[in-house]
Amino acid sequence: MPASTELRELVVARAENRCEYCTIHQDHDRVLRFPVDRIVAGQHGGVYTAENTALACPHCNGKKGPNLTSLVPGTSSPPVPLFNPRTERWSAHFQFRGPIIVGITDVGRATVALLDMNADERVSLRAARGYGEDPNG
């Protein structure tokens, strides 16, 4: 069962119509409506609540899937949690280098890699739209 209309409206407004992972604005990415992502997926007991949802573009939503953790690229460290937009600030884990999103913590690096946040299409879209600012202000 998808998120209710009321919850979807809250999630979209809270995210200012942007993917809470890669920052792409919903109006700038195709004609697809961004899904409401359950941060903790249903198969892990996650439900559609304000505390467990984020606006995610189809790209990030598909790459994230039910994952809660991932590996840090280039290391042999154990899996780390993925970025959680409800409990963490974007700028604590990521920064922009032009239209490229760089993970500055293990959580950020693992999330950038798993979600493939710098896929060519994502970078081109951010570059064309002049992205490069922290979505948390």
C-alpha positions as CSV (number, residue, x, y, z in Angstrom):
1,M,0.0,0.0,0.0
2,P,1.5,3.4,-1.0
3,A,1.7,6.4,1.2
4,S,-1.6,8.3,1.8
5,T,-2.3,11.5,0.0
6,E,-1.8,13.5,3.2
7,L,1.5,11.9,3.9
8,R,2.7,12.4,0.4
9,E,1.8,16.1,0.5
10,L,3.8,16.4,3.8
11,V,6.8,14.6,2.4
12,V,6.9,16.6,-0.8
13,A,6.5,19.9,1.1
14,R,9.1,19.0,3.7
15,A,11.6,18.0,0.9
16,E,10.8,21.2,-1.1
17,N,10.1,19.0,-4.1
18,R,13.7,17.6,-4.2
19,C,15.1,14.1,-3.9
20,E,16.4,14.0,-0.3
21,Y,19.4,12.0,-1.4
22,C,20.7,13.4,-4.7
23,T,18.9,16.8,-4.5
24,I,17.4,16.7,-8.0
25,H,14.2,18.7,-8.2
26,Q,11.0,16.8,-9.1
27,D,10.3,19.3,-11.9
28,H,13.7,18.8,-13.4
29,D,13.7,15.0,-13.7
30,R,11.5,13.6,-16.5
31,V,7.8,13.5,-16.1
32,L,7.8,10.8,-13.4
33,R,6.4,11.6,-10.0
34,F,8.9,11.0,-7.3
35,P,8.0,8.1,-5.0
36,V,7.8,8.4,-1.3
37,D,10.6,6.2,0.0
38,R,10.3,4.2,3.2
39,I,13.7,4.7,4.8
40,V,13.3,1.4,6.5
41,A,11.6,-0.8,3.9
42,G,8.5,-2.7,4.4
43,Q,10.3,-6.1,4.4
44,H,12.2,-4.8,7.5
45,G,9.1,-3.7,9.3
46,G,9.1,-0.1,8.0
47,V,5.8,1.6,7.6
48,Y,4.6,4.8,5.9
49,T,5.0,7.4,8.7
50,A,6.4,11.0,8.6
51,E,9.5,9.7,10.5
52,N,10.2,6.9,8.1
53,T,9.7,8.6,4.7
54,A,11.7,10.7,2.3
55,L,11.1,12.0,-1.1
56,A,13.4,10.1,-3.5
57,C,13.8,10.4,-7.3
58,P,13.1,7.2,-9.2
59,H,16.9,6.7,-9.7
60,C,17.8,6.9,-6.0
61,N,14.7,5.0,-4.9
62,G,15.5,2.1,-7.3
63,K,19.1,1.9,-6.3
64,K,18.4,2.1,-2.6
65,G,15.7,-0.6,-2.6
66,P,15.4,-2.2,0.8
67,N,19.0,-1.6,1.7
68,L,19.7,-0.2,5.2
69,T,23.5,-0.4,4.9
70,S,26.3,-0.6,2.3
71,L,30.0,-0.9,2.0
72,V,32.4,2.0,1.9
73,P,34.1,1.9,-1.5
74,G,37.8,1.2,-1.4
75,T,37.9,-0.1,2.1
76,S,37.6,-3.4,3.9
77,S,35.5,-1.9,6.7
78,P,32.2,-3.5,7.7
79,P,28.9,-2.1,6.3
80,V,27.8,1.3,7.5
81,P,24.2,2.6,7.6
82,L,22.9,4.6,4.7
83,F,22.2,8.3,5.0
84,N,18.9,8.9,6.8
85,P,17.3,12.2,5.8
86,R,15.0,12.2,8.9
87,T,17.7,11.9,11.5
88,E,20.8,13.4,9.8
89,R,21.7,16.6,8.0
90,W,22.7,16.2,4.3
91,S,25.7,18.6,4.8
92,A,27.1,16.4,7.6
93,H,27.7,13.6,5.0
94,F,27.9,15.2,1.6
95,Q,29.2,18.3,-0.2
96,F,29.1,19.5,-3.8
97,R,32.1,19.8,-6.0
98,G,30.3,21.5,-8.9
99,P,27.5,19.2,-9.8
100,I,29.3,16.2,-8.3
101,I,28.2,14.9,-4.8
102,V,31.1,13.8,-2.7
103,G,30.7,11.7,0.4
104,I,32.7,13.3,3.3
105,T,32.0,10.5,5.8
106,D,31.8,6.8,5.5
107,V,28.0,7.0,5.5
108,G,28.2,9.6,2.7
109,R,30.7,7.6,0.7
110,A,28.6,4.4,1.0
111,T,25.4,6.2,0.1
112,V,26.9,8.0,-2.9
113,A,28.2,4.7,-4.2
114,L,25.1,2.5,-3.6
115,L,22.7,5.1,-5.0
116,D,25.1,5.9,-7.9
117,M,24.4,9.6,-7.1
118,N,27.0,10.7,-9.7
119,A,25.7,8.7,-12.6
120,D,26.2,10.7,-15.8
121,E,22.5,11.6,-16.2
122,R,22.4,12.8,-12.6
123,V,25.5,15.0,-13.0
124,S,24.4,16.4,-16.3
125,L,21.0,17.2,-14.9
126,R,22.5,19.0,-11.9
127,A,25.0,20.8,-14.1
128,A,22.3,22.0,-16.5
129,R,20.2,23.3,-13.6
130,G,23.0,25.0,-11.8
131,Y,22.8,22.7,-8.7
132,G,25.6,22.7,-6.2
133,E,24.2,24.0,-2.9
134,D,23.4,22.2,0.3
135,P,19.7,21.4,0.2
136,N,19.5,22.1,4.0
137,G,20.6,25.7,3.4
